[in-house]
Amino acid sequence: MVLEGVDLYGTALKYSPEFRSDAIALWRASAGRRTFKDVAANLNVNPETLRMWVRDADGSARSARASAANCARRRSWPWASRWPPN
């Protein structure tokens, strides 16, 4: 169950999900021309906080792609048709 305005640890969220997604979009729009520190200063957030938001957003997309690739790779294993063992 996900509670609105509460993170995984039960702590109240300081920033709304909309603010986070806008901050991530602003960082991505900078296309490497600005540092986390620069973008974070404009948004009045900690640079490490912004970095973690971007990493988490990238990680969820990466993990979905990696999961699909791992499934395809596993199907090509010689013993895949016998897995899992009975």
PyMOL commands that set and color helices and strands:
alter all, ss='L'
color gray80, all
select helices_A, chain A and resi 17-29+36-43+47-75+80-82
alter helices_A, ss='H'
color red, helices_A
deselect
rebuild
show_as cartoon
